Amino acid sequence: MARELLNDTEHQRYMLRIDGALVSAADYVLRDNSISFTHTFTDPKRRSQGFANEVVTFAVDDVEQNTTHRVVPMCWYVGQWFDQHPERAGLLTR
């Protein structure tokens, strides 16, 4: 089973693909010094398996390691992710 996490910058979407099929994604919009996560999606047949968490964790890690952007969690799932990871709250205000 081939797993691929990637940032599709052309479509402004972090994605998890398994065997080439899109399983989960987090859409975003870049503005000035912020990245707004606007929508998170998981294939309905693959929900409750932690895939959205995996994509959001990958996205937040990428933002933290490779940019100076501030995160704006417009999507309820990303907001909940930050509630569950208070140690990462610095990304919301830096």
PDB file as gemmi writes it, atoms N, CA and C in Angstrom:
CRYST1    1.000    1.000    1.000  90.00  90.00  90.00 P 1                      
ATOM      1  N   MET A   1       0.850  -1.174   0.000  1.00  0.00           N  
ATOM      2  CA  MET A   1       0.000   0.000   0.000  1.00  0.00           C  
ATOM      3  C   MET A   1       0.896   1.237   0.000  1.00  0.00           C  
ATOM      4  N   ALA A   2       0.820   2.025  -1.067  1.00  0.00           N  
ATOM      5  CA  ALA A   2       1.634   3.235  -1.202  1.00  0.00           C  
ATOM      6  C   ALA A   2       0.894   4.428  -0.614  1.00  0.00           C  
ATOM      7  N   ARG A   3       1.513   5.073   0.395  1.00  0.00           N  
ATOM      8  CA  ARG A   3       0.941   6.263   1.046  1.00  0.00           C  
ATOM      9  C   ARG A   3       1.765   7.467   0.631  1.00  0.00           C  
ATOM     10  N   GLU A   4       1.082   8.555   0.310  1.00  0.00           N  
ATOM     11  CA  GLU A   4       1.763   9.777  -0.090  1.00  0.00           C  
ATOM     12  C   GLU A   4       1.078  10.980   0.545  1.00  0.00           C  
ATOM     13  N   LEU A   5       1.835  11.741   1.345  1.00  0.00           N  
ATOM     14  CA  LEU A   5       1.387  13.013   1.901  1.00  0.00           C  
ATOM     15  C   LEU A   5       2.073  14.109   1.098  1.00  0.00           C  
ATOM     16  N   LEU A   6       1.304  15.078   0.636  1.00  0.00           N  
ATOM     17  CA  LEU A   6       1.912  16.130  -0.159  1.00  0.00           C  
ATOM     18  C   LEU A   6       1.137  17.430  -0.052  1.00  0.00           C  
ATOM     19  N   ASN A   7       1.823  18.495  -0.407  1.00  0.00           N  
ATOM     20  CA  ASN A   7       1.224  19.821  -0.489  1.00  0.00           C  
ATOM     21  C   ASN A   7       1.104  20.160  -1.965  1.00  0.00           C  
ATOM     22  N   ASP A   8      -0.110  20.168  -2.482  1.00  0.00           N  
ATOM     23  CA  ASP A   8      -0.373  20.545  -3.867  1.00  0.00           C  
ATOM     24  C   ASP A   8      -0.544  22.067  -3.879  1.00  0.00           C  
ATOM     25  N   THR A   9       0.558  22.780  -4.077  1.00  0.00           N  
ATOM     26  CA  THR A   9       0.521  24.241  -3.996  1.00  0.00           C  
ATOM     27  C   THR A   9      -0.314  24.860  -5.109  1.00  0.00           C  
ATOM     28  N   GLU A  10      -0.378  24.212  -6.256  1.00  0.00           N  
ATOM     29  CA  GLU A  10      -1.181  24.746  -7.361  1.00  0.00           C  
ATOM     30  C   GLU A  10      -2.664  24.810  -6.997  1.00  0.00           C  
ATOM     31  N   HIS A  11      -3.143  23.800  -6.277  1.00  0.00           N  
ATOM     32  CA  HIS A  11      -4.559  23.748  -5.881  1.00  0.00           C  
ATOM     33  C   HIS A  11      -4.768  24.135  -4.419  1.00  0.00           C  
ATOM     34  N   GLN A  12      -3.699  24.553  -3.743  1.00  0.00           N  
ATOM     35  CA  GLN A  12      -3.731  24.949  -2.334  1.00  0.00           C  
ATOM     36  C   GLN A  12      -4.455  23.898  -1.492  1.00  0.00           C  
ATOM     37  N   ARG A  13      -3.852  22.707  -1.485  1.00  0.00           N  
ATOM     38  CA  ARG A  13      -4.454  21.568  -0.793  1.00  0.00           C  
ATOM     39  C   ARG A  13      -3.366  20.617  -0.312  1.00  0.00           C  
ATOM     40  N   TYR A  14      -3.413  20.299   0.987  1.00  0.00           N  
ATOM     41  CA  TYR A  14      -2.596  19.210   1.517  1.00  0.00           C  
ATOM     42  C   TYR A  14      -3.394  17.936   1.327  1.00  0.00           C  
ATOM     43  N   MET A  15      -2.719  16.859   0.915  1.00  0.00           N  
ATOM     44  CA  MET A  15      -3.441  15.638   0.574  1.00  0.00           C  
ATOM     45  C   MET A  15      -2.753  14.391   1.112  1.00  0.00           C  
ATOM     46  N   LEU A  16      -3.586  13.397   1.366  1.00  0.00           N  
ATOM     47  CA  LEU A  16      -3.115  12.035   1.631  1.00  0.00           C  
ATOM     48  C   LEU A  16      -3.688  11.163   0.528  1.00  0.00           C  
ATOM     49  N   ARG A  17      -2.793  10.520  -0.201  1.00  0.00           N  
ATOM     50  CA  ARG A  17      -3.204   9.565  -1.226  1.00  0.00           C  
ATOM     51  C   ARG A  17      -2.723   8.178  -0.798  1.00  0.00           C  
ATOM     52  N   ILE A  18      -3.580   7.204  -0.991  1.00  0.00           N  
ATOM     53  CA  ILE A  18      -3.210   5.813  -0.751  1.00  0.00           C  
ATOM     54  C   ILE A  18      -3.453   5.061  -2.047  1.00  0.00           C  
ATOM     55  N   ASP A  19      -2.391   4.430  -2.534  1.00  0.00           N  
ATOM     56  CA  ASP A  19      -2.443   3.734  -3.826  1.00  0.00           C  
ATOM     57  C   ASP A  19      -3.007   4.642  -4.914  1.00  0.00           C  
ATOM     58  N   GLY A  20      -2.623   5.926  -4.876  1.00  0.00           N  
ATOM     59  CA  GLY A  20      -3.021   6.885  -5.889  1.00  0.00           C  
ATOM     60  C   GLY A  20      -4.378   7.534  -5.684  1.00  0.00           C  
ATOM     61  N   ALA A  21      -5.190   7.002  -4.777  1.00  0.00           N  
ATOM     62  CA  ALA A  21      -6.541   7.541  -4.550  1.00  0.00           C  
ATOM     63  C   ALA A  21      -6.513   8.582  -3.433  1.00  0.00           C  
ATOM     64  N   LEU A  22      -7.222   9.694  -3.651  1.00  0.00           N  
ATOM     65  CA  LEU A  22      -7.330  10.722  -2.625  1.00  0.00           C  
ATOM     66  C   LEU A  22      -8.163  10.188  -1.472  1.00  0.00           C  
ATOM     67  N   VAL A  23      -7.586  10.196  -0.272  1.00  0.00           N  
ATOM     68  CA  VAL A  23      -8.266   9.693   0.922  1.00  0.00           C  
ATOM     69  C   VAL A  23      -8.706  10.844   1.814  1.00  0.00           C  
ATOM     70  N   SER A  24      -7.833  11.846   1.966  1.00  0.00           N  
ATOM     71  CA  SER A  24      -8.145  12.965   2.845  1.00  0.00           C  
ATOM     72  C   SER A  24      -7.393  14.199   2.353  1.00  0.00           C  
ATOM     73  N   ALA A  25      -7.980  15.387   2.644  1.00  0.00           N  
ATOM     74  CA  ALA A  25      -7.358  16.625   2.185  1.00  0.00           C  
ATOM     75  C   ALA A  25      -7.715  17.768   3.119  1.00  0.00           C  
ATOM     76  N   ALA A  26      -6.851  18.774   3.128  1.00  0.00           N  
ATOM     77  CA  ALA A  26      -7.097  20.017   3.859  1.00  0.00           C  
ATOM     78  C   ALA A  26      -6.829  21.166   2.893  1.00  0.00           C  
ATOM     79  N   ASP A  27      -7.875  21.884   2.534  1.00  0.00           N  
ATOM     80  CA  ASP A  27      -7.763  23.021   1.618  1.00  0.00           C  
ATOM     81  C   ASP A  27      -7.345  24.272   2.381  1.00  0.00           C  
ATOM     82  N   TYR A  28      -6.613  25.150   1.700  1.00  0.00           N  
ATOM     83  CA  TYR A  28      -6.153  26.377   2.351  1.00  0.00           C  
ATOM     84  C   TYR A  28      -6.119  27.539   1.386  1.00  0.00           C  
ATOM     85  N   VAL A  29      -6.035  28.736   1.967  1.00  0.00           N  
ATOM     86  CA  VAL A  29      -5.882  29.976   1.212  1.00  0.00           C  
ATOM     87  C   VAL A  29      -4.736  30.741   1.863  1.00  0.00           C  
ATOM     88  N   LEU A  30      -3.807  31.211   1.034  1.00  0.00           N  
ATOM     89  CA  LEU A  30      -2.697  32.030   1.529  1.00  0.00           C  
ATOM     90  C   LEU A  30      -3.058  33.503   1.395  1.00  0.00           C  
ATOM     91  N   ARG A  31      -2.822  34.248   2.477  1.00  0.00           N  
ATOM     92  CA  ARG A  31      -3.031  35.701   2.471  1.00  0.00           C  
ATOM     93  C   ARG A  31      -1.914  36.334   3.286  1.00  0.00           C  
ATOM     94  N   ASP A  32      -1.213  37.249   2.661  1.00  0.00           N  
ATOM     95  CA  ASP A  32      -0.132  37.957   3.352  1.00  0.00           C  
ATOM     96  C   ASP A  32       0.719  36.983   4.152  1.00  0.00           C  
ATOM     97  N   ASN A  33       0.673  37.085   5.482  1.00  0.00           N  
ATOM     98  CA  ASN A  33       1.500  36.225   6.328  1.00  0.00           C  
ATOM     99  C   ASN A  33       0.670  35.163   7.042  1.00  0.00           C  
ATOM    100  N   SER A  34      -0.439  34.745   6.419  1.00  0.00           N  
ATOM    101  CA  SER A  34      -1.271  33.730   7.067  1.00  0.00           C  
ATOM    102  C   SER A  34      -1.688  32.646   6.078  1.00  0.00           C  
ATOM    103  N   ILE A  35      -2.020  31.514   6.634  1.00  0.00           N  
ATOM    104  CA  ILE A  35      -2.579  30.408   5.874  1.00  0.00           C  
ATOM    105  C   ILE A  35      -3.889  30.040   6.564  1.00  0.00           C  
ATOM    106  N   SER A  36      -4.978  30.157   5.834  1.00  0.00           N  
ATOM    107  CA  SER A  36      -6.306  29.856   6.368  1.00  0.00           C  
ATOM    108  C   SER A  36      -6.717  28.475   5.877  1.00  0.00           C  
ATOM    109  N   PHE A  37      -6.938  27.562   6.809  1.00  0.00           N  
ATOM    110  CA  PHE A  37      -7.444  26.240   6.449  1.00  0.00           C  
ATOM    111  C   PHE A  37      -8.963  26.337   6.389  1.00  0.00           C  
ATOM    112  N   THR A  38      -9.502  26.148   5.182  1.00  0.00           N  
ATOM    113  CA  THR A  38     -10.909  26.424   4.939  1.00  0.00           C  
ATOM    114  C   THR A  38     -11.801  25.195   4.917  1.00  0.00           C  
ATOM    115  N   HIS A  39     -11.232  24.032   4.656  1.00  0.00           N  
ATOM    116  CA  HIS A  39     -12.057  22.832   4.522  1.00  0.00           C  
ATOM    117  C   HIS A  39     -11.182  21.595   4.675  1.00  0.00           C  
ATOM    118  N   THR A  40     -11.680  20.628   5.406  1.00  0.00           N  
ATOM    119  CA  THR A  40     -11.009  19.338   5.532  1.00  0.00           C  
ATOM    120  C   THR A  40     -11.976  18.265   5.066  1.00  0.00           C  
ATOM    121  N   PHE A  41     -11.460  17.305   4.321  1.00  0.00           N  
ATOM    122  CA  PHE A  41     -12.295  16.270   3.721  1.00  0.00           C  
ATOM    123  C   PHE A  41     -11.655  14.906   3.902  1.00  0.00           C  
ATOM    124  N   THR A  42     -12.465  13.905   4.174  1.00  0.00           N  
ATOM    125  CA  THR A  42     -12.040  12.508   4.139  1.00  0.00           C  
ATOM    126  C   THR A  42     -13.094  11.723   3.375  1.00  0.00           C  
ATOM    127  N   ASP A  43     -12.636  10.851   2.503  1.00  0.00           N  
ATOM    128  CA  ASP A  43     -13.548   9.978   1.757  1.00  0.00           C  
ATOM    129  C   ASP A  43     -14.490   9.307   2.761  1.00  0.00           C  
ATOM    130  N   PRO A  44     -15.805   9.434   2.572  1.00  0.00           N  
ATOM    131  CA  PRO A  44     -16.763   8.878   3.545  1.00  0.00           C  
ATOM    132  C   PRO A  44     -16.535   7.403   3.867  1.00  0.00           C  
ATOM    133  N   LYS A  45     -16.050   6.631   2.915  1.00  0.00           N  
ATOM    134  CA  LYS A  45     -15.797   5.206   3.160  1.00  0.00           C  
ATOM    135  C   LYS A  45     -14.571   4.968   4.025  1.00  0.00           C  
ATOM    136  N   ARG A  46     -13.765   6.023   4.236  1.00  0.00           N  
ATOM    137  CA  ARG A  46     -12.498   5.858   4.969  1.00  0.00           C  
ATOM    138  C   ARG A  46     -12.456   6.688   6.242  1.00  0.00           C  
ATOM    139  N   ARG A  47     -13.605   7.199   6.661  1.00  0.00           N  
ATOM    140  CA  ARG A  47     -13.649   8.028   7.868  1.00  0.00           C  
ATOM    141  C   ARG A  47     -13.413   7.198   9.124  1.00  0.00           C  
ATOM    142  N   SER A  48     -13.088   7.893  10.212  1.00  0.00           N  
ATOM    143  CA  SER A  48     -12.850   7.281  11.535  1.00  0.00           C  
ATOM    144  C   SER A  48     -11.631   6.380  11.547  1.00  0.00           C  
ATOM    145  N   GLN A  49     -10.662   6.689  10.678  1.00  0.00           N  
ATOM    146  CA  GLN A  49      -9.418   5.922  10.649  1.00  0.00           C  
ATOM    147  C   GLN A  49      -8.199   6.805  10.898  1.00  0.00           C  
ATOM    148  N   GLY A  50      -8.438   8.090  11.250  1.00  0.00           N  
ATOM    149  CA  GLY A  50      -7.348   8.993  11.586  1.00  0.00           C  
ATOM    150  C   GLY A  50      -6.702   9.692  10.402  1.00  0.00           C  
ATOM    151  N   PHE A  51      -7.311   9.569   9.210  1.00  0.00           N  
ATOM    152  CA  PHE A  51      -6.683  10.156   8.026  1.00  0.00           C  
ATOM    153  C   PHE A  51      -6.695  11.684   8.053  1.00  0.00           C  
ATOM    154  N   ALA A  52      -7.782  12.307   8.488  1.00  0.00           N  
ATOM    155  CA  ALA A  52      -7.828  13.770   8.564  1.00  0.00           C  
ATOM    156  C   ALA A  52      -6.785  14.275   9.558  1.00  0.00           C  
ATOM    157  N   ASN A  53      -6.660  13.599  10.684  1.00  0.00           N  
ATOM    158  CA  ASN A  53      -5.640  13.970  11.662  1.00  0.00           C  
ATOM    159  C   ASN A  53      -4.244  13.889  11.040  1.00  0.00           C  
ATOM    160  N   GLU A  54      -4.010  12.862  10.266  1.00  0.00           N  
ATOM    161  CA  GLU A  54      -2.708  12.689   9.620  1.00  0.00           C  
ATOM    162  C   GLU A  54      -2.414  13.837   8.653  1.00  0.00           C  
ATOM    163  N   VAL A  55      -3.407  14.231   7.855  1.00  0.00           N  
ATOM    164  CA  VAL A  55      -3.222  15.319   6.897  1.00  0.00           C  
ATOM    165  C   VAL A  55      -3.006  16.645   7.618  1.00  0.00           C  
ATOM    166  N   VAL A  56      -3.815  16.929   8.622  1.00  0.00           N  
ATOM    167  CA  VAL A  56      -3.683  18.207   9.333  1.00  0.00           C  
ATOM    168  C   VAL A  56      -2.352  18.268  10.076  1.00  0.00           C  
ATOM    169  N   THR A  57      -1.935  17.176  10.685  1.00  0.00           N  
ATOM    170  CA  THR A  57      -0.634  17.155  11.357  1.00  0.00           C  
ATOM    171  C   THR A  57       0.482  17.428  10.360  1.00  0.00           C  
ATOM    172  N   PHE A  58       0.425  16.780   9.202  1.00  0.00           N  
ATOM    173  CA  PHE A  58       1.413  17.005   8.149  1.00  0.00           C  
ATOM    174  C   PHE A  58       1.409  18.471   7.707  1.00  0.00           C  
ATOM    175  N   ALA A  59       0.211  19.033   7.515  1.00  0.00           N  
ATOM    176  CA  ALA A  59       0.092  20.427   7.077  1.00  0.00           C  
ATOM    177  C   ALA A  59       0.663  21.389   8.108  1.00  0.00           C  
ATOM    178  N   VAL A  60       0.306  21.202   9.366  1.00  0.00           N  
ATOM    179  CA  VAL A  60       0.787  22.095  10.426  1.00  0.00           C  
ATOM    180  C   VAL A  60       2.303  21.968  10.565  1.00  0.00           C  
ATOM    181  N   ASP A  61       2.826  20.751  10.503  1.00  0.00           N  
ATOM    182  CA  ASP A  61       4.278  20.559  10.551  1.00  0.00           C  
ATOM    183  C   ASP A  61       4.963  21.291   9.397  1.00  0.00           C  
ATOM    184  N   ASP A  62       4.393  21.184   8.202  1.00  0.00           N  
ATOM    185  CA  ASP A  62       4.973  21.844   7.035  1.00  0.00           C  
ATOM    186  C   ASP A  62       4.957  23.363   7.193  1.00  0.00           C  
ATOM    187  N   VAL A  63       3.841  23.897   7.646  1.00  0.00           N  
ATOM    188  CA  VAL A  63       3.741  25.345   7.857  1.00  0.00           C  
ATOM    189  C   VAL A  63       4.780  25.793   8.880  1.00  0.00           C  
ATOM    190  N   GLU A  64       4.882  25.060   9.977  1.00  0.00           N  
ATOM    191  CA  GLU A  64       5.827  25.438  11.036  1.00  0.00           C  
ATOM    192  C   GLU A  64       7.279  25.345  10.578  1.00  0.00           C  
ATOM    193  N   GLN A  65       7.620  24.298   9.859  1.00  0.00           N  
ATOM    194  CA  GLN A  65       9.015  24.057   9.478  1.00  0.00           C  
ATOM    195  C   GLN A  65       9.474  24.855   8.266  1.00  0.00           C  
ATOM    196  N   ASN A  66       8.547  25.211   7.378  1.00  0.00           N  
ATOM    197  CA  ASN A  66       8.958  25.774   6.093  1.00  0.00           C  
ATOM    198  C   ASN A  66       8.440  27.177   5.783  1.00  0.00           C  
ATOM    199  N   THR A  67       7.675  27.766   6.713  1.00  0.00           N  
ATOM    200  CA  THR A  67       7.156  29.111   6.466  1.00  0.00           C  
ATOM    201  C   THR A  67       7.188  29.925   7.758  1.00  0.00           C  
ATOM    202  N   THR A  68       6.785  31.176   7.641  1.00  0.00           N  
ATOM    203  CA  THR A  68       6.584  32.023   8.817  1.00  0.00           C  
ATOM    204  C   THR A  68       5.111  32.386   8.946  1.00  0.00           C  
ATOM    205  N   HIS A  69       4.256  31.638   8.271  1.00  0.00           N  
ATOM    206  CA  HIS A  69       2.821  31.936   8.272  1.00  0.00           C  
ATOM    207  C   HIS A  69       2.172  31.700   9.628  1.00  0.00           C  
ATOM    208  N   ARG A  70       1.151  32.490   9.872  1.00  0.00           N  
ATOM    209  CA  ARG A  70       0.261  32.317  11.020  1.00  0.00           C  
ATOM    210  C   ARG A  70      -0.911  31.476  10.528  1.00  0.00           C  
ATOM    211  N   VAL A  71      -1.373  30.537  11.331  1.00  0.00           N  
ATOM    212  CA  VAL A  71      -2.468  29.650  10.939  1.00  0.00           C  
ATOM    213  C   VAL A  71      -3.803  30.241  11.386  1.00  0.00           C  
ATOM    214  N   VAL A  72      -4.743  30.266  10.457  1.00  0.00           N  
ATOM    215  CA  VAL A  72      -6.110  30.679  10.748  1.00  0.00           C  
ATOM    216  C   VAL A  72      -6.997  29.454  10.504  1.00  0.00           C  
ATOM    217  N   PRO A  73      -7.496  28.835  11.578  1.00  0.00           N  
ATOM    218  CA  PRO A  73      -8.294  27.614  11.419  1.00  0.00           C  
ATOM    219  C   PRO A  73      -9.766  27.928  11.142  1.00  0.00           C  
ATOM    220  N   MET A  74     -10.101  28.189   9.885  1.00  0.00           N  
ATOM    221  CA  MET A  74     -11.484  28.503   9.520  1.00  0.00           C  
ATOM    222  C   MET A  74     -12.352  27.243   9.478  1.00  0.00           C  
ATOM    223  N   CYS A  75     -11.752  26.112   9.268  1.00  0.00           N  
ATOM    224  CA  CYS A  75     -12.453  24.831   9.241  1.00  0.00           C  
ATOM    225  C   CYS A  75     -12.597  24.312  10.669  1.00  0.00           C  
ATOM    226  N   TRP A  76     -13.774  23.826  11.031  1.00  0.00           N  
ATOM    227  CA  TRP A  76     -14.015  23.345  12.397  1.00  0.00           C  
ATOM    228  C   TRP A  76     -13.041  22.238  12.774  1.00  0.00           C  
ATOM    229  N   TYR A  77     -12.677  21.384  11.826  1.00  0.00           N  
ATOM    230  CA  TYR A  77     -11.800  20.260  12.161  1.00  0.00           C  
ATOM    231  C   TYR A  77     -10.404  20.760  12.545  1.00  0.00           C  
ATOM    232  N   VAL A  78      -9.898  21.730  11.811  1.00  0.00           N  
ATOM    233  CA  VAL A  78      -8.570  22.273  12.121  1.00  0.00           C  
ATOM    234  C   VAL A  78      -8.606  23.006  13.463  1.00  0.00           C  
ATOM    235  N   GLY A  79      -9.684  23.718  13.736  1.00  0.00           N  
ATOM    236  CA  GLY A  79      -9.841  24.358  15.046  1.00  0.00           C  
ATOM    237  C   GLY A  79      -9.843  23.335  16.167  1.00  0.00           C  
ATOM    238  N   GLN A  80     -10.557  22.247  15.958  1.00  0.00           N  
ATOM    239  CA  GLN A  80     -10.592  21.161  16.960  1.00  0.00           C  
ATOM    240  C   GLN A  80      -9.212  20.536  17.116  1.00  0.00           C  
ATOM    241  N   TRP A  81      -8.483  20.393  16.011  1.00  0.00           N  
ATOM    242  CA  TRP A  81      -7.133  19.830  16.067  1.00  0.00           C  
ATOM    243  C   TRP A  81      -6.249  20.687  16.979  1.00  0.00           C  
ATOM    244  N   PHE A  82      -6.338  22.016  16.829  1.00  0.00           N  
ATOM    245  CA  PHE A  82      -5.544  22.898  17.686  1.00  0.00           C  
ATOM    246  C   PHE A  82      -6.004  22.819  19.143  1.00  0.00           C  
ATOM    247  N   ASP A  83      -7.294  22.644  19.386  1.00  0.00           N  
ATOM    248  CA  ASP A  83      -7.780  22.453  20.758  1.00  0.00           C  
ATOM    249  C   ASP A  83      -7.156  21.215  21.380  1.00  0.00           C  
ATOM    250  N   GLN A  84      -6.951  20.176  20.574  1.00  0.00           N  
ATOM    251  CA  GLN A  84      -6.384  18.923  21.064  1.00  0.00           C  
ATOM    252  C   GLN A  84      -4.856  18.946  21.110  1.00  0.00           C  
ATOM    253  N   HIS A  85      -4.246  19.966  20.533  1.00  0.00           N  
ATOM    254  CA  HIS A  85      -2.788  20.111  20.506  1.00  0.00           C  
ATOM    255  C   HIS A  85      -2.405  21.518  20.968  1.00  0.00           C  
ATOM    256  N   PRO A  86      -2.691  21.848  22.225  1.00  0.00           N  
ATOM    257  CA  PRO A  86      -2.409  23.216  22.704  1.00  0.00           C  
ATOM    258  C   PRO A  86      -0.930  23.594  22.627  1.00  0.00           C  
ATOM    259  N   GLU A  87      -0.062  22.608  22.583  1.00  0.00           N  
ATOM    260  CA  GLU A  87       1.369  22.894  22.471  1.00  0.00           C  
ATOM    261  C   GLU A  87       1.709  23.533  21.118  1.00  0.00           C  
ATOM    262  N   ARG A  88       0.813  23.465  20.159  1.00  0.00           N  
ATOM    263  CA  ARG A  88       1.039  24.041  18.835  1.00  0.00           C  
ATOM    264  C   ARG A  88       0.355  25.395  18.660  1.00  0.00           C  
ATOM    265  N   ALA A  89      -0.283  25.899  19.714  1.00  0.00           N  
ATOM    266  CA  ALA A  89      -1.055  27.141  19.630  1.00  0.00           C  
ATOM    267  C   ALA A  89      -0.209  28.346  19.222  1.00  0.00           C  
ATOM    268  N   GLY A  90       1.084  28.292  19.401  1.00  0.00           N  
ATOM    269  CA  GLY A  90       1.940  29.391  18.977  1.00  0.00           C  
ATOM    270  C   GLY A  90       1.840  29.689  17.496  1.00  0.00           C  
ATOM    271  N   LEU A  91       1.457  28.714  16.715  1.00  0.00           N  
ATOM    272  CA  LEU A  91       1.298  28.933  15.275  1.00  0.00           C  
ATOM    273  C   LEU A  91       0.088  29.810  14.962  1.00  0.00           C  
ATOM    274  N   LEU A  92      -0.841  29.881  15.898  1.00  0.00           N  
ATOM    275  CA  LEU A  92      -2.030  30.673  15.676  1.00  0.00           C  
ATOM    276  C   LEU A  92      -1.758  32.159  15.814  1.00  0.00           C  
ATOM    277  N   THR A  93      -0.716  32.528  16.525  1.00  0.00           N  
ATOM    278  CA  THR A  93      -0.485  33.938  16.834  1.00  0.00           C  
ATOM    279  C   THR A  93       0.884  34.446  16.455  1.00  0.00           C  
ATOM    280  N   ARG A  94       1.738  33.609  15.920  1.00  0.00           N  
ATOM    281  CA  ARG A  94       3.082  34.119  15.658  1.00  0.00           C  
ATOM    282  C   ARG A  94       3.138  35.050  14.487  1.00  0.00           C  
TER     283      ARG A  94                                                      
END                                                                             
